[in-house]
């Protein structure tokens, strides 16, 4: 009875699309990290640059929305 409403094909395709979305996001983040004149991780974590962290968070949400819309 449990497998009647959880179809394995839908579950697998959802997992594949989720993995694709994460990979695309990570690639976009790496590209943006490379084109900026400084190391984002070092600036945010070691130097505690909160303004840059906020900009990176907004950029990350933007990329995630674009990837989600493209996959949907």
Backbone as numpy.savetxt, mean C-alpha at the origin, in Angstrom:
# Nx Ny Nz CAx CAy CAz Cx Cy Cz
-22.09 -27.02 5.38 -22.91 -25.83 5.38 -22.04 -24.57 5.38
-20.88 -24.64 6.00 -20.00 -23.48 6.06 -19.47 -23.11 4.67
-19.17 -24.10 3.86 -18.60 -23.84 2.54 -19.63 -23.38 1.52
-20.91 -23.40 1.87 -21.93 -22.95 0.93 -21.85 -21.44 0.72
-21.55 -20.68 1.75 -21.50 -19.23 1.59 -20.07 -18.73 1.45
-19.08 -19.57 1.74 -17.68 -19.22 1.48 -17.24 -20.04 0.28
-17.23 -19.42 -0.85 -16.82 -20.11 -2.07 -15.30 -20.02 -2.19
-14.62 -21.15 -2.38 -13.15 -21.13 -2.43 -12.59 -20.26 -3.55
-13.25 -20.21 -4.68 -12.77 -19.38 -5.79 -12.79 -17.91 -5.45
-13.82 -17.47 -4.78 -13.93 -16.06 -4.38 -12.89 -15.73 -3.33
-12.68 -16.63 -2.39 -11.69 -16.42 -1.35 -10.28 -16.32 -1.93
-9.96 -17.21 -2.84 -8.63 -17.20 -3.47 -8.43 -15.94 -4.30
-9.43 -15.55 -5.07 -9.28 -14.34 -5.88 -9.16 -13.09 -5.01
-9.87 -13.06 -3.89 -9.74 -11.93 -2.96 -8.33 -11.85 -2.39
-7.78 -12.99 -2.02 -6.41 -13.02 -1.50 -5.39 -12.61 -2.56
-5.60 -13.04 -3.79 -4.68 -12.67 -4.87 -4.75 -11.17 -5.13
-5.95 -10.60 -5.18 -6.07 -9.16 -5.40 -5.50 -8.36 -4.24
-5.69 -8.85 -3.02 -5.11 -8.16 -1.86 -3.59 -8.17 -1.93
-3.02 -9.30 -2.29 -1.57 -9.40 -2.42 -1.05 -8.51 -3.55
-1.78 -8.48 -4.66 -1.39 -7.59 -5.76 -1.43 -6.14 -5.33
-2.45 -5.75 -4.59 -2.56 -4.37 -4.11 -1.42 -3.99 -3.20
-1.05 -4.89 -2.30 0.07 -4.61 -1.39 1.38 -4.50 -2.17
1.59 -5.39 -3.12 2.82 -5.34 -3.91 2.91 -4.07 -4.76
1.81 -3.68 -5.36 1.81 -2.46 -6.16 2.05 -1.25 -5.28
1.43 -1.22 -4.10 1.66 -0.13 -3.17 3.12 -0.06 -2.76
3.71 -1.20 -2.43 5.10 -1.22 -2.00 6.03 -0.74 -3.11
5.77 -1.17 -4.35 6.59 -0.71 -5.47 6.47 0.80 -5.68
5.25 1.32 -5.59 5.06 2.77 -5.72 5.77 3.52 -4.61
5.72 2.99 -3.39 6.40 3.64 -2.28 7.91 3.64 -2.49
8.45 2.53 -2.99 9.90 2.47 -3.25 10.31 3.46 -4.34
9.48 3.59 -5.37 9.79 4.55 -6.44 9.79 5.97 -5.89
8.79 6.29 -5.09 8.73 7.64 -4.52 9.89 7.87 -3.56
10.29 6.84 -2.83 11.43 6.96 -1.94 12.71 7.23 -2.73
12.82 6.62 -3.89 14.03 6.82 -4.73 14.06 8.19 -5.38
12.89 8.76 -5.73 12.92 10.05 -6.43 12.98 11.24 -5.48
12.78 11.00 -4.18 12.95 12.10 -3.23 14.43 12.29 -2.93
14.84 13.50 -2.60 16.28 13.76 -2.42 16.84 13.22 -1.09
16.03 12.60 -0.26 16.50 12.09 1.02 15.86 10.74 1.28
16.39 10.03 2.25 15.86 8.73 2.62 14.64 8.93 3.53
13.47 8.53 3.07 12.24 8.76 3.84 12.28 8.08 5.20
12.73 6.83 5.23 12.73 6.09 6.49 13.65 6.76 7.51
14.82 7.16 7.08 15.77 7.82 7.99 15.21 9.15 8.50
14.61 9.91 7.61 14.03 11.21 8.01 12.90 11.04 9.01
12.04 10.07 8.77 10.87 9.90 9.63 11.23 9.23 10.95
11.99 8.16 10.91 12.25 7.37 12.11 13.38 7.97 12.95
14.51 8.25 12.32 15.67 8.70 13.10 15.62 10.18 13.44
15.19 11.00 12.50 15.17 12.45 12.74 13.82 12.96 13.25
12.84 12.06 13.36 11.51 12.38 13.89 10.84 13.55 13.15
10.91 13.53 11.83 10.32 14.57 11.01 8.82 14.28 10.87
8.01 14.90 11.71 6.57 14.61 11.72 5.85 15.19 10.52
6.32 16.31 10.02 5.68 16.89 8.84 5.86 15.97 7.63
7.05 15.44 7.47 7.29 14.50 6.37 6.48 13.22 6.56
6.36 12.78 7.80 5.56 11.58 8.08 4.10 11.79 7.68
3.58 12.98 7.92 2.21 13.29 7.54 2.05 13.32 6.02
3.02 13.88 5.33 2.98 13.91 3.86 3.07 12.49 3.29
3.94 11.67 3.85 4.07 10.28 3.39 2.80 9.49 3.68
2.17 9.75 4.81 0.91 9.08 5.14 -0.19 9.45 4.14
-0.28 10.73 3.80 -1.27 11.17 2.81 -0.97 10.57 1.44
0.31 10.52 1.08 0.70 9.92 -0.20 0.35 8.43 -0.21
0.58 7.76 0.90 0.28 6.34 0.99 -1.22 6.08 0.84
-2.03 6.89 1.48 -3.48 6.74 1.34 -3.92 7.00 -0.10
-3.32 7.98 -0.74 -3.64 8.26 -2.14 -3.30 7.10 -3.04
-2.12 6.53 -2.86 -1.72 5.37 -3.66 -2.65 4.19 -3.40
-3.00 3.98 -2.13 -3.89 2.87 -1.78 -5.27 3.04 -2.42
-5.78 4.25 -2.45 -7.09 4.49 -3.09 -7.03 4.23 -4.59
-5.94 4.65 -5.21 -5.80 4.42 -6.66 -5.70 2.93 -6.96
-4.90 2.21 -6.18 -4.75 0.76 -6.39 -6.07 0.05 -6.14
-6.78 0.43 -5.08 -8.07 -0.21 -4.78 -9.08 0.04 -5.88
-9.11 1.26 -6.41 -10.06 1.56 -7.49 -9.69 0.81 -8.76
-8.40 0.66 -9.01 -7.97 -0.07 -10.22 -8.29 -1.54 -10.11
-8.15 -2.12 -8.93 -8.43 -3.54 -8.75 -9.93 -3.82 -8.71
-10.67 -2.89 -8.15 -12.11 -3.09 -8.01 -12.74 -3.07 -9.37
